[in-house]
């Protein structure tokens, strides 16, 4: 069975990066989950602190369903760092 994964990228400006990479990769901005008007409404339901919420997009997906979902995770006061690892979320669904 294939493994689905989500790529998570820490950044200071998720909306700008999400829109850029959606255009560059032929992806689309991922709509909020069913039952939620926005991703922020969904994140609040999960109890995510307000400082991690962003205005605009923060998640993109492959419209064909072949590539990974990419989440641009806001990190307040993000500082450049060496690329010493990648955060990947795996799911069998």
NUBANU-100525 format. One record per residue (C-alpha): residue number from 1; x, z, y; chain. Coordinates in pm, whole numbers. Layout:
! residues N
REC    n       u       w       v  chain
REC  NUM       X       Z       Y      A
...
END
This chain:
! residues 93
REC    n       u       w       v  chain
REC    1       0       0       0      A
REC    2     143     -88     343      A
REC    3     226     197     576      A
REC    4      88     184     929      A
REC    5     288     346    1205      A
REC    6     267     413    1575      A
REC    7     568     382    1802      A
REC    8     590     653    2071      A
REC    9     797     594    2384      A
REC   10     862     881    2628      A
REC   11     853     765    2990      A
REC   12     763     860    3346      A
REC   13     517     573    3418      A
REC   14     308     487    3109      A
REC   15      62     258    3289      A
REC   16     335      30    3424      A
REC   17     516      10    3089      A
REC   18     195     -38    2888      A
REC   19      86    -329    3106      A
REC   20     432    -489    3101      A
REC   21     475    -463    2723      A
REC   22     116    -571    2653      A
REC   23     184    -894    2843      A
REC   24     531    -939    2693      A
REC   25     418    -885    2331      A
REC   26      72   -1045    2351      A
REC   27     -84    -703    2291      A
REC   28    -393    -558    2456      A
REC   29    -462    -224    2622      A
REC   30    -614      -5    2351      A
REC   31    -970     106    2428      A
REC   32   -1058     476    2414      A
REC   33   -1189     609    2080      A
REC   34   -1562     583    2009      A
REC   35   -1759     849    2192      A
REC   36   -1510     880    2480      A
REC   37   -1521     694    2811      A
REC   38   -1143     721    2860      A
REC   39    -831     825    2671      A
REC   40    -803    1121    2910      A
REC   41   -1146    1241    2795      A
REC   42   -1022    1218    2436      A
REC   43    -696    1398    2518      A
REC   44    -882    1676    2699      A
REC   45   -1102    1722    2391      A
REC   46    -782    1769    2189      A
REC   47    -660    2028    2441      A
REC   48    -373    1827    2589      A
REC   49    -248    1987    2914      A
REC   50    -336    1805    3237      A
REC   51      29    1731    3318      A
REC   52      38    1499    3015      A
REC   53    -262    1294    3131      A
REC   54    -206     971    3322      A
REC   55    -407     747    3550      A
REC   56    -436     411    3380      A
REC   57    -325     279    3044      A
REC   58     -83     448    2808      A
REC   59    -150     277    2476      A
REC   60    -134     -84    2355      A
REC   61    -217    -251    2026      A
REC   62    -174    -584    1850      A
REC   63    -511    -765    1867      A
REC   64    -437    -926    1529      A
REC   65    -374    -582    1376      A
REC   66     -31    -671    1236      A
REC   67     204    -489    1474      A
REC   68     222    -118    1546      A
REC   69      25      61    1812      A
REC   70     258     166    2094      A
REC   71     189     486    2288      A
REC   72     372     539    2616      A
REC   73     386     918    2630      A
REC   74     422    1061    2979      A
REC   75     705    1311    3010      A
REC   76     701    1488    3346      A
REC   77    1040    1456    3515      A
REC   78    1164    1223    3239      A
REC   79    1541    1197    3241      A
REC   80    1746     919    3083      A
REC   81    1899    1021    2755      A
REC   82    2092     863    2475      A
REC   83    1892     682    2209      A
REC   84    1950     935    1935      A
REC   85    1619     894    1757      A
REC   86    1278     735    1742      A
REC   87     944     914    1708      A
REC   88     722     747    1450      A
REC   89     380     862    1331      A
REC   90     294     738     982      A
REC   91     -48     702     828      A
REC   92    -173     564     500      A
REC   93    -502     454     660      A
END
